[in-house]
Structures are given as structure tokens and as C-alpha cells.
Amino acid sequence: MKLTARGAALLAAALTLLVTALAQPLLAPAAIMILAYLLYEALSILKAGEELALEAPGEIELVLGEEAVETLELRAPKPLLILELELLPDRPGLEARGEAALCPGRVEVRLGSSLSGIYVIEEARVVYALPQALVIQEARLPIRLTVRVHPKTRLLVARLIGAAGPGPQAYEAPEPRAVDRVGWEYYGSREALPGEPVKYVDWKATARLNRLMVKEFLREAGGRVLVLLDATARVSELELDDMCSTAVLVVNACRRRGLPAALGLWRAGRVEEVTPYASSPPEYFQLYLKVLELYSSRLVTSPDDYEVCSLEVRAAATPLHHMAKLARSRLRAAPPPRSLIVVVSTLRSPIEPVAMLRRLEQGVRILYLVPRPYWACMGELARPVAREQFARKVASLRALGARVVVARPEELARIPVEVGEL
């Protein structure tokens, strides 16, 4: 318990009157009345805090990186002024703060999270005062609230698979197909559906020279799109979620446009885990699941948090329905390019992919999609320097002939399929 500025002023006035009462005894009753009033305020606020209660809906669904407003019911025996309200989760990563309000009544709480997972809130910190605002008191109220924070990648994949086909169960038992390559000393296999007429090369198989594999891949990439996720630098979960959701939207746009698409990782100067080109709905769905697998593999979560990365999503947890509708937007009809590589990155890592790919294939077209620049996650002191470095990287990429687009994932989904402008 502590005094506000108004209460401190009254206490100072009462003490001044007490000191003055030594010479003027008639001022003593006024000082005693002020002190008694302050004592009454203190006792009243303590008694009101004993009957203060907070009611929550029990469970809340959130999307990673998005802010939601939830209304809670706050009960009190008399009118109170709520100055601060904070919900305390069981671990860091979730922030929930309420706005100033007058209770009893409803209080709006803003929730935001930087980490996906399942959070359990069992306690709330409330700072309140009587309407006169002379004394403020802090209390801890019991509450039972579960907050599920879902990454956008998981919700988007679940929505696309549920809307575009019968679901992943129809593609869980593919038949392996052996593949060999003349001149390459390796053997590989890929998962293919029965009766599939198209022949593919397994780019997951090992090769002696990584550059030779990339060069051969570029030669066979005519009229197709290769999506590379930049996994060189260590990124936050918000950045990773934006990158993966952008990759899913790009693949889905290619599916709607009828462009074959493949997925790969760019890590420490090497192209890894390149998938075969997808040209049919089941294969595109496998690419969606592959992106979700890459996203989950880079997270450090508990077994309980795996639920927010699975594909068992309920109807109430699909706030990204509008993102799935982006794939249905009208796309400009244009002949596809001979080769297009889409690199989804935060530009935190060096820009060597462009230089290496240019040396391997002069005619390749490179498009950089940046859903969340890395300087946006920096502190106030480091942000100006990081923003200047980001601008220099963008200038260097454009000087090498690469196109760089910085926008939100929903806006970036339209860029790769408009190949006539690339």
C-alpha cells in the first residue's frame, strides 16, 4: 500500500497542521480529521481487496505475433478504480495487460506473445484504488486461464489442407520409387503416389559436389519456382514463423497458378534438403507439411507445446481464413520464366546465395522476400545501426540483379506468381 500524489499532499498538510498546532491549538482538530480520513481510506481499500475477484473464460486462442483483446469480468464490493492489471503466465513469452477501468464491471486485457506454446495463468496482479485515489493497493488474485498460442504456419497449413483436399490421411502411405542418375554417383528415392507418371530426381540424395547439384538443379528448373528458406542465421520465432508462412503462401500461389514448385534450405553456403518439384495437389500438400516440419524442427518446445504445431486444429482456431483466400485472387496471365528462385529471408545472414547462384547460372532470376526485417527485432540502441546495414544489403542484392521485396507475408504471396513483372 502506498499514497498517491493527492494522498501525500493531504498527509503533508496534516503534518504541517500538527506542527502548527503547537502554537495554534485550534488547528489540531483539522489535522486529526485529515489523518482519520486517510486511515479510513486505507482500511476501506484493504477490506475491498479481500472480496475482489476476477473471472476468466477458461481458454483463449491466439496467433503468434498478433495482438488480441479479451474481456474479463472483475467483481468488487464497492466501486474501485483499476490502475493496472497484469496476468502472470507460468513462463515467459506471453504478455497480458489490462487497461484502466472502473469496477465492478468488465476489463479489457490485451494479449500478445513472442513464443508459441500453451501458457497457464493462475495469478493476476491488480493495482487498484478508491474513486478518491488517495491510497493505492496491489493484490494478487487467483485465476484459471489457458492461452494457446498457435504459429501462423501451422494454422495456414491446416487451413489449406483442409480446404483443398481430404486431408493428410489420404497421403500417409506413398510408395517409394527408386531413382538413379547417370554421371552422379548416388542412389536415392522419393515418396510418390501410385500411378504417378512424372519422373523426378531425388535432390535429398547426397552428391560429391554441392555446386554441381545446384547447377544441375538450375538447368532443370526452367519454368518452375524454387523456394529457398534462409536458415543460415539464428532468428527469433516471430521471424521464423513469418518466413515459413510466406513460403507456404508462395507454394500455394504456385499451386493455384499451375507452376511446379520445390522447397529447399540455404544454410551456411550450401543448399540442403531440396525436395522434388510438386505438380499435383498431393505433392503440394507434402510441401506444406515439409514447411511445417522445418518450422517445428527449429523450435525448442516442451511435449505439451507440440499441440500448437500439429494439424489437429479446431474450427474456432482458424483466424487466418483470409490468408488462405489470398491464393484465390486473380493472377495475371503471363508466360513463366525460364528459372525463378525465391529466397525467403530476414537478410540477417550474408548475401552469398546470389553471388554463388549467379556464377552457376547467368540466366537465373532471383527474388528475395523479406516478411520481417531483422532490424525490427533489435533494441532501441541497436536498431539504427541494424537498419543501415539492412539497407546496404538490399542495395548490394539489387546491384547483383536480384529483386528484393519487403512486405507482410500476405502481400508477398502475390509476388512470385506475377512472373511477367520479374
C-alpha positions in Angstrom: 0.0 0.0 0.0 1.2 3.5 -0.8 -0.1 7.0 -1.1 -0.8 8.7 -4.4 0.3 12.3 -5.0 -3.0 13.6 -3.7 -2.8 11.4 -0.6 0.8 12.5 0.0 -0.3 16.1 -0.2 -3.1 15.6 2.3 -0.6 13.8 4.7 1.8 16.7 4.4 -0.9 19.2 5.1 -2.0 17.2 8.2 1.6 17.0 9.5 2.0 20.8 8.9 -1.1 21.5 10.8 0.1 19.3 13.7 3.3 21.2 13.9 1.5 24.5 13.7 -1.0 23.3 16.4 1.8 23.6 18.9 1.4 27.3 18.6 -2.2 27.4 17.5 -4.2 24.6 19.3 -7.3 25.3 17.3 -5.7 23.7 14.2 -5.2 20.3 15.9 -8.8 19.1 15.2 -8.4 19.7 11.5 -5.1 17.8 11.4 -6.7 14.9 13.3 -9.7 14.8 10.9 -7.4 14.6 7.8 -5.4 11.8 9.4 -8.6 9.9 10.3 -9.9 10.3 6.8 -6.6 8.9 5.3 -6.8 6.0 7.8 -10.4 5.3 6.8 -9.4 5.2 3.1 -6.6 2.7 3.9 -8.9 0.4 5.8 -11.6 0.6 3.2 -9.3 -0.3 0.4 -7.9 -3.3 2.4 -11.4 -4.6 3.0 -12.5 -4.1 -0.6 -9.4 -6.1 -1.8 -10.5 -9.1 0.3 -13.6 -9.5 -1.8 -12.1 -8.6 -5.2 -12.4 -11.4 -7.8 -11.5 -11.9 -11.4 -13.4 -14.2 -13.8 -11.9 -15.6 -17.0 -13.4 -17.6 -19.9 -11.1 -20.5 -19.2 -9.3 -20.8 -22.6 -8.1 -18.3 -25.2 -6.7 -18.9 -28.7 -4.0 -16.6 -30.0 -2.0 -16.3 -33.2 1.8 -15.8 -32.8 2.8 -12.2 -33.4 -0.8 -10.9 -33.4 -2.5 -8.9 -30.6 -5.9 -9.9 -29.2 -8.2 -8.2 -26.8 -10.1 -10.3 -24.3 -12.8 -9.1 -21.9 -12.6 -10.3 -18.3 -15.2 -9.8 -15.5 -13.9 -8.1 -12.4 -16.2 -8.2 -9.3 -15.8 -5.8 -6.3 -18.0 -5.0 -3.3 -17.8 -1.2 -4.0 -16.7 1.0 -6.9 -12.9 0.7 -7.4 -10.5 2.3 -9.9 -8.3 -0.3 -11.6 -5.0 1.3 -12.3 -3.0 -1.7 -13.5 -3.9 -5.3 -14.4 -1.4 -7.9 -15.4 -1.9 -11.6 -16.0 1.1 -13.7 -14.9 1.8 -16.7 -17.1 3.7 -19.8 -15.9 6.7 -19.0 -18.2 8.0 -16.0 -20.3 6.8 -15.4 -23.8 3.3 -14.1 -23.2 2.3 -10.6 -22.2 -1.2 -9.8 -21.0 -2.0 -6.3 -19.6 -5.3 -4.6 -18.9 -6.4 -1.1 -19.3 -7.5 1.3 -16.6 -11.2 0.8 -15.8 -13.8 1.3 -13.1 -15.1 -1.8 -11.5 -17.2 -3.8 -10.8 -17.5 -4.4 -14.5 -15.6 -5.6 -17.5 -11.9 -5.0 -18.1 -10.2 -5.3 -21.5 -6.9 -7.2 -21.5 -4.5 -7.0 -24.4 -2.6 -10.3 -25.0 0.4 -10.7 -27.2 3.1 -13.4 -27.5 6.5 -13.7 -28.9 6.7 -17.5 -28.5 4.2 -20.2 -29.4 3.0 -22.7 -26.9 0.5 -23.4 -24.2 0.5 -21.0 -21.3 -1.3 -21.5 -18.0 -2.2 -18.3 -16.0 -3.0 -18.9 -12.3 -2.5 -15.5 -10.9 -3.2 -11.9 -11.8 -1.6 -8.7 -10.4 -4.1 -5.9 -9.8 -3.3 -2.3 -8.7 -6.5 -0.5 -7.5 -7.7 2.5 -5.6 -10.9 4.0 -4.3 -12.5 6.7 -6.6 -10.9 9.4 -4.4 -7.5 8.0 -5.5 -5.7 8.8 -2.2 -4.3 5.3 -1.5 -3.4 2.6 -3.9 -3.1 -1.1 -3.1 -1.6 -4.1 -5.0 -3.2 -7.5 -4.8 -2.7 -11.0 -6.3 -6.0 -12.6 -7.5 -6.3 -16.3 -8.3 -7.4 -17.0 -11.9 -7.5 -20.1 -14.1 -6.8 -19.3 -17.7 -5.2 -21.3 -20.5 -3.8 -19.5 -23.5 -2.9 -21.4 -26.7 -0.6 -19.5 -29.0 -0.6 -21.0 -32.5 2.0 -20.2 -35.1 0.7 -18.8 -38.4 2.4 -21.5 -40.3 0.5 -24.3 -38.5 -2.8 -22.6 -38.9 -2.2 -21.8 -42.5 -1.1 -25.4 -43.4 -4.1 -26.8 -41.6 -6.5 -24.5 -43.4 -5.0 -25.1 -46.8 -5.0 -28.9 -46.5 -8.5 -29.0 -45.0 -9.9 -26.6 -47.7 -8.0 -28.1 -50.8 -8.3 -31.8 -50.2 -9.4 -34.7 -48.0 -6.5 -34.1 -45.6 -3.1 -35.6 -44.8 -4.5 -39.0 -44.1 -5.0 -39.7 -47.8 -1.3 -39.3 -48.4 0.3 -41.1 -45.5 1.1 -44.3 -47.4 3.0 -43.4 -50.5 5.0 -45.9 -52.5 8.8 -45.4 -52.6 10.3 -45.1 -56.1 14.0 -45.7 -56.8 15.8 -43.1 -58.8 19.3 -43.2 -60.3 21.2 -40.6 -62.3 23.9 -41.2 -65.0 27.1 -39.5 -64.1 26.1 -39.0 -60.5 27.4 -41.5 -58.0 24.4 -41.8 -55.7 21.1 -43.5 -55.4 18.0 -42.1 -53.9 14.3 -42.5 -53.6 11.3 -40.3 -53.2 7.8 -40.6 -51.9 5.4 -40.8 -54.9 1.7 -41.7 -55.2 0.7 -44.8 -57.1 0.3 -44.3 -60.8 2.3 -41.1 -60.9 3.5 -40.6 -64.5 6.1 -37.9 -63.9 9.8 -38.8 -63.3 11.6 -36.9 -60.6 15.2 -36.7 -59.3 15.7 -37.0 -55.6 17.5 -33.9 -54.6 17.8 -35.1 -51.0 20.3 -37.7 -52.1 24.0 -37.0 -51.4 26.3 -35.8 -54.1 30.1 -35.2 -54.2 29.9 -31.6 -55.1 27.1 -29.4 -53.8 27.8 -26.8 -56.5 27.3 -29.4 -59.2 24.0 -30.4 -57.7 22.8 -26.8 -57.6 23.9 -26.2 -61.2 22.1 -29.3 -62.5 19.1 -28.2 -60.5 19.0 -24.8 -62.1 19.2 -26.3 -65.5 16.1 -28.4 -64.9 14.3 -25.6 -63.2 13.0 -24.0 -66.4 9.5 -22.5 -66.0 9.4 -23.6 -62.3 9.8 -22.0 -58.9 12.3 -23.0 -56.3 11.6 -21.6 -52.8 14.7 -21.4 -50.5 14.3 -20.8 -46.8 17.4 -18.9 -45.4 18.4 -21.0 -42.3 21.9 -19.6 -42.0 21.4 -17.1 -39.2 19.7 -17.7 -35.9 16.3 -16.0 -35.9 13.6 -15.5 -33.4 10.4 -17.5 -33.6 8.5 -14.5 -34.9 10.9 -14.2 -37.8 10.8 -17.9 -38.4 7.0 -18.0 -38.4 6.8 -15.2 -40.9 9.4 -16.8 -43.2 7.7 -20.2 -43.1 4.2 -18.8 -43.6 5.5 -16.8 -46.5 6.9 -20.0 -48.0 3.6 -21.8 -47.6 1.7 -18.9 -49.3 4.2 -18.8 -52.2 3.8 -22.6 -52.7 0.0 -22.3 -52.5 0.1 -19.4 -55.1 2.2 -21.6 -57.4 -0.4 -24.4 -57.0 -3.2 -22.0 -57.9 -1.3 -20.8 -60.9 -0.2 -24.2 -62.0 3.5 -23.6 -61.6 5.7 -26.5 -60.4 7.3 -25.6 -57.1 10.1 -27.1 -54.9 11.4 -26.3 -51.5 14.9 -26.1 -50.1 17.1 -24.8 -47.3 20.0 -22.4 -47.6 22.4 -23.0 -44.7 26.0 -21.8 -44.4 26.6 -21.5 -48.1 25.0 -24.8 -49.0 21.7 -25.8 -50.5 20.2 -28.6 -48.3 17.0 -30.7 -48.2 15.8 -29.8 -51.7 12.6 -31.5 -52.5 11.4 -32.7 -55.9 9.1 -30.4 -57.9 5.5 -30.6 -57.0 2.9 -30.5 -59.8 -0.2 -32.2 -58.3 -2.3 -31.4 -55.3 -1.0 -34.3 -53.1 2.6 -33.1 -53.8 1.8 -29.5 -52.9 0.3 -30.7 -49.7 3.5 -32.6 -48.9 5.4 -29.3 -49.4 3.1 -27.6 -46.9 3.8 -30.3 -44.4 7.5 -30.1 -45.1 7.5 -26.4 -44.3 5.7 -27.1 -41.1 8.2 -29.8 -40.3 11.1 -27.4 -40.9 9.4 -24.9 -38.6 8.9 -27.4 -35.8 12.4 -28.8 -36.1 13.9 -25.4 -35.3 11.9 -24.8 -32.1 12.8 -25.8 -28.6 9.4 -26.7 -27.0 8.0 -29.0 -24.4 5.9 -32.1 -25.3 2.8 -30.1 -24.3 3.6 -27.3 -26.7 3.7 -29.8 -29.7 -0.1 -29.5 -29.8 0.1 -26.0 -31.2 2.3 -27.3 -34.1 0.2 -30.3 -35.0 -2.5 -30.4 -37.7 -5.4 -31.2 -35.4 -6.9 -27.7 -35.5 -10.4 -26.9 -34.4 -12.8 -24.6 -36.2 -12.5 -21.9 -33.6 -8.8 -21.7 -34.1 -8.7 -20.6 -37.7 -8.3 -16.8 -37.7 -6.1 -17.0 -40.8 -9.0 -17.8 -43.2 -8.4 -14.6 -45.0 -4.8 -15.6 -45.7 -6.0 -18.8 -47.4 -8.3 -16.7 -49.6 -5.3 -14.8 -51.0 -4.5 -17.8 -53.2 -7.8 -17.3 -54.9 -7.0 -13.8 -56.0 -6.9 -13.2 -59.7 -3.4 -13.6 -61.1 -2.0 -12.0 -64.2 -1.7 -14.5 -67.1 2.0 -14.4 -68.3 4.5 -17.0 -69.7 6.6 -18.4 -66.8 10.3 -17.5 -66.7 13.0 -20.0 -67.6 14.1 -20.2 -64.0 13.0 -18.5 -60.8 14.4 -18.9 -57.3 12.6 -17.3 -54.4 14.7 -16.8 -51.2 12.7 -16.2 -48.1 14.9 -14.5 -45.6 15.3 -11.8 -42.9 18.6 -10.7 -44.5 20.3 -11.3 -41.2 22.8 -13.7 -42.9 25.3 -12.7 -45.6 24.1 -12.4 -49.3 26.4 -15.1 -50.7 23.4 -17.1 -52.3 23.1 -14.5 -55.1 26.8 -14.5 -55.9 27.1 -18.3 -56.0 23.9 -18.8 -58.0 25.0 -16.1 -60.5 28.3 -17.9 -61.0 26.5 -21.2 -61.6 23.8 -19.9 -63.9 23.7 -16.5 -65.5 20.1 -16.6 -66.6 18.6 -17.5 -63.3 16.1 -15.0 -61.8 16.4 -14.4 -58.0 13.7 -12.9 -55.9 14.2 -12.1 -52.2 11.1 -12.0 -50.0 11.6 -10.3 -46.6 8.5 -10.7 -44.4 10.2 -9.3 -41.3 13.5 -7.4 -41.5 15.9 -8.4 -38.8 16.3 -4.8 -37.6 12.6 -4.8 -36.5 13.6 -7.3 -33.7 16.5 -5.2 -32.4 16.6 -3.0 -29.4 16.3 0.8 -29.5 20.0 1.3 -29.4 21.0 -1.3 -32.0 18.1 -0.6 -34.4 19.5 2.4 -36.3 22.8 0.6 -37.0 21.0 -2.6 -38.0 18.6 -0.7 -40.2 21.6 0.9 -42.0 23.2 -2.5 -42.5 19.9 -3.8 -43.9 19.7 -1.0 -46.4 23.2 -1.7 -47.6 22.4 -5.4 -48.0 19.3 -4.6 -50.1 21.4 -2.2 -52.3 24.0 -4.9 -52.8 21.4 -7.5 -53.7 19.8 -5.2 -56.2 23.2 -4.4 -57.7 23.6 -8.1 -58.3 20.4 -8.2 -60.3 18.1 -9.7 -57.5 14.7 -8.2 -56.8 14.1 -7.5 -53.1 10.6 -7.1 -51.7 10.0 -6.2 -48.1 6.3 -6.6 -47.0 4.0 -8.7 -44.9 3.5 -12.4 -45.7 0.0 -11.8 -47.1 1.4 -9.3 -49.6 4.5 -11.3 -50.5 2.3 -14.3 -51.6 1.2 -12.4 -54.7 4.8 -11.5 -55.9 6.3 -14.8 -57.2 3.4 -15.8 -59.4 3.3 -12.4 -61.2 6.2 -13.7 -63.2 5.5 -11.3 -66.1 6.9 -8.4 -64.0 10.1 -10.2 -62.8 
